[in-house]
Amino acid sequence: MKLTEQQEALLKSLWSAFKDLLRNVLIAVLPIAIDRVGQLNLDPVLLVGIIAGLKYLDSALHKYGKEVGNETLLKGIMRF
């Protein structure tokens, strides 16, 4: 089924708005997550290691996606 230009524009706008919604939800959840992590009494070095590891994984996926031309991997872990 071929979409008209108007339909494609509408879908693109809706997808963009949905991604904005996801970003806002993520930002809203961060304070709750930080509070919960604070209650776990984790060693700060361990917490920094986890965050650094996730950032490394995100970067590695992005770079690998760029090398092989995979659009999904280019978006990294969060994918938006």
Distance bins in CASP14 RR format, pairs under 12 A and 6 or more apart:
PFRMAT RR
TARGET T0000
AUTHOR 0000-0000-0000
RMODE 2
METHOD distances of the structure
MODEL  1
1 7 0 0 0 0 1 0 0 0 0 0 0
1 8 0 0 0 0 0 1 0 0 0 0 0
2 8 0 0 0 0 1 0 0 0 0 0 0
3 9 0 0 0 0 1 0 0 0 0 0 0
3 10 0 0 0 0 1 0 0 0 0 0 0
3 11 1 0 0 1 0 0 0 0 0 0 0
3 12 0 0 0 0 0 1 0 0 0 0 0
4 10 0 0 0 0 1 0 0 0 0 0 0
4 11 0 0 0 0 0 1 0 0 0 0 0
5 11 0 0 0 0 0 1 0 0 0 0 0
5 12 0 0 0 0 0 1 0 0 0 0 0
6 12 0 0 0 0 0 1 0 0 0 0 0
6 13 0 0 0 0 0 1 0 0 0 0 0
7 13 0 0 0 0 0 1 0 0 0 0 0
7 14 0 0 0 0 0 1 0 0 0 0 0
8 14 0 0 0 0 0 1 0 0 0 0 0
8 15 0 0 0 0 0 1 0 0 0 0 0
9 15 0 0 0 0 0 1 0 0 0 0 0
9 16 0 0 0 0 0 1 0 0 0 0 0
10 16 0 0 0 0 0 1 0 0 0 0 0
10 17 0 0 0 0 0 1 0 0 0 0 0
11 17 0 0 0 0 0 1 0 0 0 0 0
11 18 0 0 0 0 0 1 0 0 0 0 0
12 18 0 0 0 0 0 1 0 0 0 0 0
12 19 0 0 0 0 0 1 0 0 0 0 0
13 19 0 0 0 0 0 1 0 0 0 0 0
13 20 0 0 0 0 0 1 0 0 0 0 0
14 20 0 0 0 0 0 1 0 0 0 0 0
14 21 0 0 0 0 0 1 0 0 0 0 0
15 21 0 0 0 0 0 1 0 0 0 0 0
15 22 0 0 0 0 0 1 0 0 0 0 0
15 80 0 0 0 0 1 0 0 0 0 0 0
16 22 0 0 0 0 0 1 0 0 0 0 0
16 23 0 0 0 0 0 1 0 0 0 0 0
16 80 0 0 0 0 1 0 0 0 0 0 0
17 23 0 0 0 0 0 1 0 0 0 0 0
17 24 0 0 0 0 0 1 0 0 0 0 0
17 80 0 0 0 0 0 1 0 0 0 0 0
18 24 0 0 0 0 0 1 0 0 0 0 0
18 25 0 0 0 0 0 1 0 0 0 0 0
18 80 0 0 0 0 1 0 0 0 0 0 0
19 25 0 0 0 0 0 1 0 0 0 0 0
19 26 0 0 0 0 0 1 0 0 0 0 0
19 75 0 0 0 0 0 1 0 0 0 0 0
19 78 0 0 0 0 1 0 0 0 0 0 0
19 79 0 0 0 0 1 0 0 0 0 0 0
19 80 1 0 1 0 0 0 0 0 0 0 0
20 26 0 0 0 0 0 1 0 0 0 0 0
20 27 0 0 0 0 0 1 0 0 0 0 0
20 80 0 0 0 0 1 0 0 0 0 0 0
21 27 0 0 0 0 0 1 0 0 0 0 0
21 28 0 0 0 0 0 1 0 0 0 0 0
21 80 0 0 0 0 1 0 0 0 0 0 0
22 28 0 0 0 0 0 1 0 0 0 0 0
22 29 0 0 0 0 0 1 0 0 0 0 0
22 78 0 0 0 0 1 0 0 0 0 0 0
22 79 0 0 0 0 1 0 0 0 0 0 0
22 80 1 0 1 0 0 0 0 0 0 0 0
23 29 0 0 0 0 0 1 0 0 0 0 0
23 30 0 0 0 0 0 1 0 0 0 0 0
23 78 0 0 0 0 1 0 0 0 0 0 0
23 79 0 0 0 0 0 1 0 0 0 0 0
23 80 1 0 0 1 0 0 0 0 0 0 0
24 30 0 0 0 0 0 1 0 0 0 0 0
24 80 0 0 0 0 0 1 0 0 0 0 0
25 32 0 0 0 0 0 1 0 0 0 0 0
25 33 0 0 0 0 0 1 0 0 0 0 0
25 78 0 0 0 0 0 1 0 0 0 0 0
25 80 0 0 0 0 0 1 0 0 0 0 0
26 32 0 0 0 0 0 1 0 0 0 0 0
26 33 0 0 0 0 1 0 0 0 0 0 0
26 77 0 0 0 0 0 1 0 0 0 0 0
26 78 1 0 0 1 0 0 0 0 0 0 0
26 79 0 0 0 0 0 1 0 0 0 0 0
26 80 0 0 0 0 1 0 0 0 0 0 0
27 33 0 0 0 0 0 1 0 0 0 0 0
27 34 0 0 0 0 0 1 0 0 0 0 0
28 34 0 0 0 0 0 1 0 0 0 0 0
29 35 0 0 0 0 0 1 0 0 0 0 0
29 36 0 0 0 0 0 1 0 0 0 0 0
30 36 0 0 0 0 0 1 0 0 0 0 0
30 37 0 0 0 0 0 1 0 0 0 0 0
31 37 0 0 0 0 0 1 0 0 0 0 0
31 38 0 0 0 0 0 1 0 0 0 0 0
32 38 0 0 0 0 0 1 0 0 0 0 0
32 39 0 0 0 0 0 1 0 0 0 0 0
33 39 0 0 0 0 0 1 0 0 0 0 0
33 40 0 0 0 0 0 1 0 0 0 0 0
33 47 0 0 0 0 0 1 0 0 0 0 0
33 51 0 0 0 0 0 1 0 0 0 0 0
34 40 0 0 0 0 0 1 0 0 0 0 0
34 42 0 0 0 0 0 1 0 0 0 0 0
34 47 0 0 0 0 0 1 0 0 0 0 0
34 51 0 0 0 0 0 1 0 0 0 0 0
36 42 0 0 0 0 0 1 0 0 0 0 0
37 43 0 0 0 0 0 1 0 0 0 0 0
37 44 0 0 0 0 0 1 0 0 0 0 0
37 46 0 0 0 0 0 1 0 0 0 0 0
37 47 1 0 0 1 0 0 0 0 0 0 0
37 48 0 0 0 0 0 1 0 0 0 0 0
37 50 0 0 0 0 1 0 0 0 0 0 0
37 51 0 0 0 0 0 1 0 0 0 0 0
38 44 0 0 0 0 0 1 0 0 0 0 0
38 47 0 0 0 0 1 0 0 0 0 0 0
40 46 0 0 0 0 1 0 0 0 0 0 0
40 47 0 0 0 0 1 0 0 0 0 0 0
40 50 0 0 0 0 0 1 0 0 0 0 0
41 47 0 0 0 0 0 1 0 0 0 0 0
42 48 0 0 0 0 1 0 0 0 0 0 0
42 49 0 0 0 0 0 1 0 0 0 0 0
42 50 0 0 0 0 1 0 0 0 0 0 0
42 51 0 0 0 0 0 1 0 0 0 0 0
43 49 0 0 0 0 1 0 0 0 0 0 0
43 50 0 0 0 0 0 1 0 0 0 0 0
44 50 0 0 0 0 0 1 0 0 0 0 0
44 51 0 0 0 0 0 1 0 0 0 0 0
45 51 0 0 0 0 0 1 0 0 0 0 0
45 52 0 0 0 0 0 1 0 0 0 0 0
46 52 0 0 0 0 0 1 0 0 0 0 0
46 53 0 0 0 0 0 1 0 0 0 0 0
47 53 0 0 0 0 0 1 0 0 0 0 0
47 54 0 0 0 0 0 1 0 0 0 0 0
48 54 0 0 0 0 0 1 0 0 0 0 0
48 55 0 0 0 0 0 1 0 0 0 0 0
49 55 0 0 0 0 1 0 0 0 0 0 0
49 56 0 0 0 0 1 0 0 0 0 0 0
49 57 0 0 0 0 0 1 0 0 0 0 0
50 56 0 0 0 0 0 1 0 0 0 0 0
50 57 0 0 0 0 0 1 0 0 0 0 0
51 57 0 0 0 0 0 1 0 0 0 0 0
51 58 0 0 0 0 0 1 0 0 0 0 0
52 58 0 0 0 0 0 1 0 0 0 0 0
52 59 0 0 0 0 0 1 0 0 0 0 0
53 59 0 0 0 0 1 0 0 0 0 0 0
53 60 0 0 0 0 1 0 0 0 0 0 0
53 61 0 0 0 0 0 1 0 0 0 0 0
53 77 0 0 0 0 0 1 0 0 0 0 0
54 60 0 0 0 0 0 1 0 0 0 0 0
54 61 0 0 0 0 0 1 0 0 0 0 0
54 76 0 0 0 0 0 1 0 0 0 0 0
54 77 1 0 0 1 0 0 0 0 0 0 0
54 78 0 0 0 0 0 1 0 0 0 0 0
55 61 0 0 0 0 0 1 0 0 0 0 0
55 62 0 0 0 0 0 1 0 0 0 0 0
55 76 0 0 0 0 0 1 0 0 0 0 0
55 77 0 0 0 0 1 0 0 0 0 0 0
55 78 0 0 0 0 0 1 0 0 0 0 0
56 62 0 0 0 0 0 1 0 0 0 0 0
56 63 0 0 0 0 0 1 0 0 0 0 0
56 76 0 0 0 0 0 1 0 0 0 0 0
56 77 0 0 0 0 0 1 0 0 0 0 0
57 63 0 0 0 0 0 1 0 0 0 0 0
57 64 0 0 0 0 0 1 0 0 0 0 0
57 73 0 0 0 0 0 1 0 0 0 0 0
57 76 0 0 0 0 1 0 0 0 0 0 0
57 77 1 0 0 1 0 0 0 0 0 0 0
57 78 0 0 0 0 0 1 0 0 0 0 0
58 64 0 0 0 0 0 1 0 0 0 0 0
58 65 0 0 0 0 0 1 0 0 0 0 0
58 73 0 0 0 0 0 1 0 0 0 0 0
58 74 0 0 0 0 0 1 0 0 0 0 0
58 75 0 0 0 0 1 0 0 0 0 0 0
58 76 1 0 1 0 0 0 0 0 0 0 0
58 77 1 0 1 0 0 0 0 0 0 0 0
58 78 1 0 0 1 0 0 0 0 0 0 0
58 79 0 0 0 0 0 1 0 0 0 0 0
59 65 0 0 0 0 0 1 0 0 0 0 0
59 66 0 0 0 0 0 1 0 0 0 0 0
59 73 0 0 0 0 0 1 0 0 0 0 0
59 74 0 0 0 0 0 1 0 0 0 0 0
59 76 0 0 0 0 1 0 0 0 0 0 0
59 77 0 0 0 0 1 0 0 0 0 0 0
60 66 0 0 0 0 0 1 0 0 0 0 0
60 67 0 0 0 0 0 1 0 0 0 0 0
60 73 0 0 0 0 1 0 0 0 0 0 0
60 76 0 0 0 0 1 0 0 0 0 0 0
60 77 0 0 0 0 1 0 0 0 0 0 0
61 67 0 0 0 0 0 1 0 0 0 0 0
61 68 0 0 0 0 0 1 0 0 0 0 0
61 70 0 0 0 0 1 0 0 0 0 0 0
61 71 0 0 0 0 0 1 0 0 0 0 0
61 72 0 0 0 0 1 0 0 0 0 0 0
61 73 1 0 1 0 0 0 0 0 0 0 0
61 74 0 0 0 0 1 0 0 0 0 0 0
61 75 0 0 0 0 1 0 0 0 0 0 0
61 76 1 0 1 0 0 0 0 0 0 0 0
61 77 1 0 0 1 0 0 0 0 0 0 0
61 78 0 0 0 0 0 1 0 0 0 0 0
61 79 0 0 0 0 1 0 0 0 0 0 0
62 68 0 0 0 0 0 1 0 0 0 0 0
62 69 0 0 0 0 0 1 0 0 0 0 0
62 70 0 0 0 0 0 1 0 0 0 0 0
62 71 0 0 0 0 0 1 0 0 0 0 0
62 72 0 0 0 0 0 1 0 0 0 0 0
62 73 1 0 0 1 0 0 0 0 0 0 0
62 74 1 0 1 0 0 0 0 0 0 0 0
62 75 1 0 0 1 0 0 0 0 0 0 0
62 76 1 0 1 0 0 0 0 0 0 0 0
62 77 0 0 0 0 1 0 0 0 0 0 0
62 78 0 0 0 0 0 1 0 0 0 0 0
62 79 0 0 0 0 0 1 0 0 0 0 0
63 69 0 0 0 0 0 1 0 0 0 0 0
63 70 0 0 0 0 0 1 0 0 0 0 0
63 73 0 0 0 0 1 0 0 0 0 0 0
63 74 0 0 0 0 1 0 0 0 0 0 0
63 76 0 0 0 0 1 0 0 0 0 0 0
64 70 1 0 0 1 0 0 0 0 0 0 0
64 72 0 0 0 0 0 1 0 0 0 0 0
64 73 1 0 1 0 0 0 0 0 0 0 0
64 74 0 0 0 0 1 0 0 0 0 0 0
64 75 0 0 0 0 0 1 0 0 0 0 0
64 76 0 0 0 0 1 0 0 0 0 0 0
65 71 1 0 0 1 0 0 0 0 0 0 0
65 72 1 0 0 1 0 0 0 0 0 0 0
65 73 1 1 0 0 0 0 0 0 0 0 0
65 74 1 0 1 0 0 0 0 0 0 0 0
65 75 0 0 0 0 1 0 0 0 0 0 0
65 76 0 0 0 0 1 0 0 0 0 0 0
66 72 0 0 0 0 0 1 0 0 0 0 0
66 73 0 0 0 0 1 0 0 0 0 0 0
66 74 1 0 0 1 0 0 0 0 0 0 0
66 75 0 0 0 0 0 1 0 0 0 0 0
66 76 0 0 0 0 0 1 0 0 0 0 0
67 73 0 0 0 0 1 0 0 0 0 0 0
67 74 0 0 0 0 0 1 0 0 0 0 0
68 74 0 0 0 0 1 0 0 0 0 0 0
70 76 0 0 0 0 0 1 0 0 0 0 0
70 79 0 0 0 0 0 1 0 0 0 0 0
71 79 0 0 0 0 0 1 0 0 0 0 0
72 79 1 0 0 1 0 0 0 0 0 0 0
72 80 0 0 0 0 0 1 0 0 0 0 0
73 79 0 0 0 0 1 0 0 0 0 0 0
74 80 0 0 0 0 0 1 0 0 0 0 0
END
